[in-house]
Amino acid sequence: MHISDALDTSLVSLYGPTDNTRTRPLSASSKILCSQNDCYCNCYAFKTGEDFLLDKFGEDYCMKDITPSNVLSALESIIG
């Protein structure tokens, strides 16, 4: 993602527990999709470890709000 952004290439970035305001692509042509779950940007994994997160929420919790249709829509908006 960072290399693509540095080369000003359009991209779609997916964010689960990561704070997208700190690591987002800066290119105006890029799209950001964020999972807005209960612990968004206050991730338990960073505080308690991934094992705790998996036990508490399950494997797909951090990314489950980003659907394939969301990704396809973002790609279509870039491609035109």
PyMOL CGO cylinders between C-alpha atoms (Angstrom):
from pymol import cmd
from pymol.cgo import CYLINDER

trace = [
    CYLINDER, 0.00, 0.00, 0.00, 2.71, 2.48, 0.95, 0.3, 1, 1, 1, 1, 1, 1,
    CYLINDER, 2.71, 2.48, 0.95, 4.71, 1.85, -2.23, 0.3, 1, 1, 1, 1, 1, 1,
    CYLINDER, 4.71, 1.85, -2.23, 1.61, 2.17, -4.38, 0.3, 1, 1, 1, 1, 1, 1,
    CYLINDER, 1.61, 2.17, -4.38, 0.73, 5.39, -2.62, 0.3, 1, 1, 1, 1, 1, 1,
    CYLINDER, 0.73, 5.39, -2.62, 4.26, 6.75, -3.03, 0.3, 1, 1, 1, 1, 1, 1,
    CYLINDER, 4.26, 6.75, -3.03, 3.95, 6.08, -6.77, 0.3, 1, 1, 1, 1, 1, 1,
    CYLINDER, 3.95, 6.08, -6.77, 0.56, 7.87, -6.78, 0.3, 1, 1, 1, 1, 1, 1,
    CYLINDER, 0.56, 7.87, -6.78, -1.23, 4.73, -7.93, 0.3, 1, 1, 1, 1, 1, 1,
    CYLINDER, -1.23, 4.73, -7.93, -4.93, 4.44, -7.17, 0.3, 1, 1, 1, 1, 1, 1,
    CYLINDER, -4.93, 4.44, -7.17, -5.69, 1.83, -4.53, 0.3, 1, 1, 1, 1, 1, 1,
    CYLINDER, -5.69, 1.83, -4.53, -8.32, 0.64, -2.08, 0.3, 1, 1, 1, 1, 1, 1,
    CYLINDER, -8.32, 0.64, -2.08, -7.07, 0.25, 1.50, 0.3, 1, 1, 1, 1, 1, 1,
    CYLINDER, -7.07, 0.25, 1.50, -8.93, -1.92, 4.00, 0.3, 1, 1, 1, 1, 1, 1,
    CYLINDER, -8.93, -1.92, 4.00, -8.71, -1.05, 7.69, 0.3, 1, 1, 1, 1, 1, 1,
    CYLINDER, -8.71, -1.05, 7.69, -10.00, -3.11, 10.58, 0.3, 1, 1, 1, 1, 1, 1,
    CYLINDER, -10.00, -3.11, 10.58, -8.43, -2.36, 13.94, 0.3, 1, 1, 1, 1, 1, 1,
    CYLINDER, -8.43, -2.36, 13.94, -5.72, -0.07, 12.54, 0.3, 1, 1, 1, 1, 1, 1,
    CYLINDER, -5.72, -0.07, 12.54, -6.14, 3.68, 12.94, 0.3, 1, 1, 1, 1, 1, 1,
    CYLINDER, -6.14, 3.68, 12.94, -6.50, 4.82, 9.34, 0.3, 1, 1, 1, 1, 1, 1,
    CYLINDER, -6.50, 4.82, 9.34, -5.76, 8.43, 10.24, 0.3, 1, 1, 1, 1, 1, 1,
    CYLINDER, -5.76, 8.43, 10.24, -2.17, 7.43, 11.01, 0.3, 1, 1, 1, 1, 1, 1,
    CYLINDER, -2.17, 7.43, 11.01, -1.36, 5.05, 8.16, 0.3, 1, 1, 1, 1, 1, 1,
    CYLINDER, -1.36, 5.05, 8.16, -3.78, 5.94, 5.37, 0.3, 1, 1, 1, 1, 1, 1,
    CYLINDER, -3.78, 5.94, 5.37, -2.71, 6.48, 1.77, 0.3, 1, 1, 1, 1, 1, 1,
    CYLINDER, -2.71, 6.48, 1.77, -2.28, 10.16, 0.94, 0.3, 1, 1, 1, 1, 1, 1,
    CYLINDER, -2.28, 10.16, 0.94, -3.06, 9.96, -2.77, 0.3, 1, 1, 1, 1, 1, 1,
    CYLINDER, -3.06, 9.96, -2.77, -6.28, 11.76, -3.68, 0.3, 1, 1, 1, 1, 1, 1,
    CYLINDER, -6.28, 11.76, -3.68, -7.21, 8.89, -6.00, 0.3, 1, 1, 1, 1, 1, 1,
    CYLINDER, -7.21, 8.89, -6.00, -7.11, 6.29, -3.21, 0.3, 1, 1, 1, 1, 1, 1,
    CYLINDER, -7.11, 6.29, -3.21, -10.13, 4.97, -1.33, 0.3, 1, 1, 1, 1, 1, 1,
    CYLINDER, -10.13, 4.97, -1.33, -10.25, 3.89, 2.31, 0.3, 1, 1, 1, 1, 1, 1,
    CYLINDER, -10.25, 3.89, 2.31, -12.71, 1.34, 3.70, 0.3, 1, 1, 1, 1, 1, 1,
    CYLINDER, -12.71, 1.34, 3.70, -12.96, 1.02, 7.48, 0.3, 1, 1, 1, 1, 1, 1,
    CYLINDER, -12.96, 1.02, 7.48, -14.62, -1.54, 9.67, 0.3, 1, 1, 1, 1, 1, 1,
    CYLINDER, -14.62, -1.54, 9.67, -16.56, 0.44, 12.26, 0.3, 1, 1, 1, 1, 1, 1,
    CYLINDER, -16.56, 0.44, 12.26, -16.98, -2.16, 14.98, 0.3, 1, 1, 1, 1, 1, 1,
    CYLINDER, -16.98, -2.16, 14.98, -17.14, -1.60, 18.76, 0.3, 1, 1, 1, 1, 1, 1,
    CYLINDER, -17.14, -1.60, 18.76, -13.40, -1.40, 19.30, 0.3, 1, 1, 1, 1, 1, 1,
    CYLINDER, -13.40, -1.40, 19.30, -12.52, 0.61, 16.18, 0.3, 1, 1, 1, 1, 1, 1,
    CYLINDER, -12.52, 0.61, 16.18, -9.36, 2.70, 16.75, 0.3, 1, 1, 1, 1, 1, 1,
    CYLINDER, -9.36, 2.70, 16.75, -9.28, 1.47, 20.33, 0.3, 1, 1, 1, 1, 1, 1,
    CYLINDER, -9.28, 1.47, 20.33, -8.13, -1.99, 19.44, 0.3, 1, 1, 1, 1, 1, 1,
    CYLINDER, -8.13, -1.99, 19.44, -7.97, -4.58, 22.16, 0.3, 1, 1, 1, 1, 1, 1,
    CYLINDER, -7.97, -4.58, 22.16, -5.29, -6.46, 20.17, 0.3, 1, 1, 1, 1, 1, 1,
    CYLINDER, -5.29, -6.46, 20.17, -2.80, -3.67, 20.70, 0.3, 1, 1, 1, 1, 1, 1,
    CYLINDER, -2.80, -3.67, 20.70, -3.54, -3.58, 24.44, 0.3, 1, 1, 1, 1, 1, 1,
    CYLINDER, -3.54, -3.58, 24.44, -4.09, -7.22, 25.31, 0.3, 1, 1, 1, 1, 1, 1,
    CYLINDER, -4.09, -7.22, 25.31, -2.73, -9.25, 22.38, 0.3, 1, 1, 1, 1, 1, 1,
    CYLINDER, -2.73, -9.25, 22.38, -4.27, -11.03, 19.42, 0.3, 1, 1, 1, 1, 1, 1,
    CYLINDER, -4.27, -11.03, 19.42, -5.13, -14.18, 21.38, 0.3, 1, 1, 1, 1, 1, 1,
    CYLINDER, -5.13, -14.18, 21.38, -7.43, -12.20, 23.66, 0.3, 1, 1, 1, 1, 1, 1,
    CYLINDER, -7.43, -12.20, 23.66, -9.07, -10.57, 20.66, 0.3, 1, 1, 1, 1, 1, 1,
    CYLINDER, -9.07, -10.57, 20.66, -9.68, -13.92, 18.97, 0.3, 1, 1, 1, 1, 1, 1,
    CYLINDER, -9.68, -13.92, 18.97, -11.15, -15.43, 22.15, 0.3, 1, 1, 1, 1, 1, 1,
    CYLINDER, -11.15, -15.43, 22.15, -13.40, -12.43, 22.78, 0.3, 1, 1, 1, 1, 1, 1,
    CYLINDER, -13.40, -12.43, 22.78, -14.66, -11.66, 19.26, 0.3, 1, 1, 1, 1, 1, 1,
    CYLINDER, -14.66, -11.66, 19.26, -13.69, -14.46, 16.86, 0.3, 1, 1, 1, 1, 1, 1,
    CYLINDER, -13.69, -14.46, 16.86, -11.59, -14.47, 13.73, 0.3, 1, 1, 1, 1, 1, 1,
    CYLINDER, -11.59, -14.47, 13.73, -13.49, -12.13, 11.44, 0.3, 1, 1, 1, 1, 1, 1,
    CYLINDER, -13.49, -12.13, 11.44, -14.61, -9.44, 13.88, 0.3, 1, 1, 1, 1, 1, 1,
    CYLINDER, -14.61, -9.44, 13.88, -12.13, -6.74, 12.91, 0.3, 1, 1, 1, 1, 1, 1,
    CYLINDER, -12.13, -6.74, 12.91, -12.92, -6.86, 9.20, 0.3, 1, 1, 1, 1, 1, 1,
    CYLINDER, -12.92, -6.86, 9.20, -16.49, -8.16, 9.01, 0.3, 1, 1, 1, 1, 1, 1,
    CYLINDER, -16.49, -8.16, 9.01, -18.06, -4.76, 8.31, 0.3, 1, 1, 1, 1, 1, 1,
    CYLINDER, -18.06, -4.76, 8.31, -16.12, -4.46, 5.06, 0.3, 1, 1, 1, 1, 1, 1,
    CYLINDER, -16.12, -4.46, 5.06, -18.10, -6.47, 2.55, 0.3, 1, 1, 1, 1, 1, 1,
    CYLINDER, -18.10, -6.47, 2.55, -17.07, -7.63, -0.91, 0.3, 1, 1, 1, 1, 1, 1,
    CYLINDER, -17.07, -7.63, -0.91, -19.70, -5.28, -2.36, 0.3, 1, 1, 1, 1, 1, 1,
    CYLINDER, -19.70, -5.28, -2.36, -18.08, -2.36, -0.49, 0.3, 1, 1, 1, 1, 1, 1,
    CYLINDER, -18.08, -2.36, -0.49, -14.73, -3.25, -2.03, 0.3, 1, 1, 1, 1, 1, 1,
    CYLINDER, -14.73, -3.25, -2.03, -16.21, -3.65, -5.52, 0.3, 1, 1, 1, 1, 1, 1,
    CYLINDER, -16.21, -3.65, -5.52, -17.97, -0.29, -5.25, 0.3, 1, 1, 1, 1, 1, 1,
    CYLINDER, -17.97, -0.29, -5.25, -14.73, 1.40, -4.21, 0.3, 1, 1, 1, 1, 1, 1,
    CYLINDER, -14.73, 1.40, -4.21, -12.87, -0.24, -7.11, 0.3, 1, 1, 1, 1, 1, 1,
    CYLINDER, -12.87, -0.24, -7.11, -15.58, 0.76, -9.57, 0.3, 1, 1, 1, 1, 1, 1,
    CYLINDER, -15.58, 0.76, -9.57, -15.38, 4.37, -8.40, 0.3, 1, 1, 1, 1, 1, 1,
    CYLINDER, -15.38, 4.37, -8.40, -11.64, 4.35, -9.12, 0.3, 1, 1, 1, 1, 1, 1,
    CYLINDER, -11.64, 4.35, -9.12, -11.88, 2.58, -12.46, 0.3, 1, 1, 1, 1, 1, 1,
    CYLINDER, -11.88, 2.58, -12.46, -14.86, 4.59, -13.61, 0.3, 1, 1, 1, 1, 1, 1,
]
cmd.load_cgo(trace, "trace")
